[in-house]
Structure formats: C-alpha cells, structure tokens
Amino acid sequence: MSSGESEGLLGLFPSFAESGGIQLSGQLAWEGINNLSNPGLQNGNGSNWHPYLFSYGSPAIQTKSLDENDIVSVTSKADALISALRIKWPVKVMLVWHLALLKLLPFLKNSEAKVALFLHGIEAWKQHDWLTRKMLRRVNLFLTNIDYTWQRFISDNPEHQNKPHITVHLGLSSLSDLPRAKPDLPPAAVMIGRLNANEDYKGHTEMISVWDRVTKKVPDAQLWIVGDGDLKEKLQGLAAKTGQNGKVIFWGWVSEAKKLELIRKSTFMALPSRGEGFGLVYLEAMKEGRPCLVSTFDAAREVVNPPEAGLAVDTSDGDGMVDAITRLCDQGPEWTKWSEQARSRYEDHFTAKHFQARLVTALATLR
C-alpha cells in the first residue's frame, strides 16, 4: 500500500437509534472514528483510516464522509449474516462494540484484520458459549470502560489475562448551555436506571429500606426513582410497607429533557450498586455539579473517586448508608465542595473529547 492510501477500519455497532449506555457510548465512539481529520486515526503510512460501519439496527447518526456503500444496517440475525458474507471492504482493523457481535466475525472475509473488542460490563462477566469463546481468541486488543470490568472478565475467562488490554474511560457530550442550577428544596436523591427484576443489584431496594431512617434525621428528604420495569411493583410495595409512599416517588420512564430537569433539581445522584459497570448516569450528574452516592463493591468508585465527587457506602451497612445520605442531603460547605469537584472531575476527565481521544489512541496501537 502506497503512502497516503487509506486503510479500512470497520466498526461493528449495535443500533444507534436506541437509548442506553452502550448505544450512547457507541454514538460518541463512532463520531470520533468518523472524524477523519483526527490525527490519532492516522495509520502507519501517515494517512487516515477509512471508516466502514456495520450497524445492527438503524445508523441514525451522522456519517460524514461515508458513501452509502460504506454502511450496512441490518435489523435481524439473518440479514446480519447475509450482509456480512457480502462485504468486501479492505479492512485492516475491526472494532466490535458489543461482545454479542463477535459472532459475526466468521462470516466476514477479513480473516487477517486485527480485532479490538470493547467490554462494557455485565455482558462480559460470565463464561461464554463455545462460539463466543472461539471468537474471543481472535481478539488482538481488549478495551474496557473501567478497570473493574476487565478484572471481572478475566476472573471468569482467565485464559485472556495476558492479552493486550487498555482501559478507555467513557465520556459525555459537552456541558449544557444551561447555567449551573442549585438543587430544589426539599432535598432529593435521584436514582436513574432500568427497574428489571434480574438487575436488582443497583441499590433501589437498599435505598428504600433505609429511607424511613433517613427521614427521621431529614424529615422532608425525598427519594426519586426514575425508570420502569418489572421490579417497579416490588419496590412500590416496599415503599408502602415502610411507610414512605409520600417520600419515595416513582417517576417511571421520562424523556431526556425531563431526566436532565430531575438531575438539576436533585441534591445528589444515588446508585449504590453491587455490580454496575461504568454507569453514564454518574457523569450526567457530575457534569451538572451533583455529587454521587456509590457503593464500595463495583466500578463506580473509579468514576466518582470518593470522597472527591461524592461518597461510597457498603450497602449491607444500614447505619453507614443513613449517615452518607444524610450528609449528602445537607447543602452546606461539604456539599458545595463535592459539587464543585464533581463538575471539575467531569470537565477534566470525562467529556466526549476525552473519551474519543482515549479510544483513537488505543486503536492506533493496532496499526
């Protein structure tokens, strides 16, 4: 290949049209890759990678510089396999944005391409079926959003512990144009996430269980639960049982605009999970100057860095949870310091530009 000629970088992504942390981070990742003026994407000959996109679902995202022949969008497994067999792109590197998409590799004709796989969290924390295990052996570079995700992955898949790995912390788009808002009164903790029974590890049960004790110290404190799912009825029953119906408010599903409004009106974000991956909701709170309550058990500490941008608690320690919640409800000097540090931590480490720079720098190691 002569100097200045482009080499192909194929992005295998879930749908960009859906909401969710993997989809949102995928959008930002693709925007970074699609920015052909980014020097970090130059190959060893000094020219830029040529990006190709395979989207499992709608590629409802800007695809600057791409011809329609450089994009494949599918909506079913059958279409995915047929389309993969037809692709003849000159790809040198493949970025797989979700572990489930590894199963497309046998159907792509780029057997010599180097593979980078991004691991997000719970989808990677298990032993895998035979085809996924086989495809994992093809991975040249593992990327994770947090160190914790990698540690959990190799504990279940120790055969990969010596493979090349780079942690690429995620980021969010730039600060909103809205001025920094002061929290509303009464004080409120906001929890944002799916309420799925098979994900009852995010701290909702523990927060509701201690809220009656919190309101004995902070009588007007409220707990706002944003999200929907089959766990909601159980949580509502627990709130009623503990006499906190008027203090624990279930908002259900809300729009992005309403979510931002609730974050800005809240006093702090709470997600003391026992098994969360990166958790973009922490960044959504931090960029608005809201400290976070996280647990001592999972990856959130790497994001929030307690006590810099909030506090970490052992969710089995009820007294400790009540103490931490009470402190975070008090909008005094300690809260002000957390708020300022949360905003600064986001601006210094977790913007979209930070994330995209980390990603393209990692991908450049496969040149």
HELIX and SHEET records of a PDB file:
HELIX    1   1 GLY A   21  ASN A   34  1                                  14    
HELIX    2   2 PRO A   39  LEU A   41  5                                   3    
HELIX    3   3 GLU A   68  ASP A   70  5                                   3    
HELIX    4   4 LYS A   77  ARG A   86  1                                  10    
HELIX    5   5 LEU A   99  PHE A  107  5                                   9    
HELIX    6   6 ILE A  122  ALA A  124  5                                   3    
HELIX    7   7 TRP A  130  LEU A  136  1                                   7    
HELIX    8   8 ASP A  147  ASP A  156  1                                  10    
HELIX    9   9 PRO A  158  HIS A  160  5                                   3    
HELIX   10  10 ALA A  197  GLU A  199  5                                   3    
HELIX   11  11 HIS A  204  LYS A  217  1                                  14    
HELIX   12  12 LYS A  232  LYS A  241  1                                  10    
HELIX   13  13 GLU A  256  LYS A  265  1                                  10    
HELIX   14  14 LEU A  280  MET A  286  1                                   7    
HELIX   15  15 ALA A  300  VAL A  304  1                                   5    
HELIX   16  16 GLY A  318  CYS A  329  1                                  12    
HELIX   17  17 PRO A  333  HIS A  349  1                                  17    
HELIX   18  18 ALA A  352  LEU A  363  1                                  12    
HELIX   19  19 ALA A  364  LEU A  366  5                                   3    
SHEET    1   A 7 ILE A  71  VAL A  74  0                                        
SHEET    2   A 7 TRP A  49  TYR A  56  1                                        
SHEET    3   A 7 GLU A   7  PRO A  14  1                                        
SHEET    4   A 7 VAL A  91  VAL A  96  1                                        
SHEET    5   A 7 LYS A 114  LEU A 119  1                                        
SHEET    6   A 7 LEU A 141  THR A 144  1                                        
SHEET    7   A 7 HIS A 165  THR A 167  1                                        
SHEET    1   B 6 VAL A 248  GLY A 252  0                                        
SHEET    2   B 6 GLN A 222  VAL A 226  1                                        
SHEET    3   B 6 ALA A 188  ILE A 192  1                                        
SHEET    4   B 6 PHE A 268  ALA A 270  1                                        
SHEET    5   B 6 CYS A 292  SER A 295  1                                        
SHEET    6   B 6 GLY A 310  VAL A 313  1                                        
END                                                                             
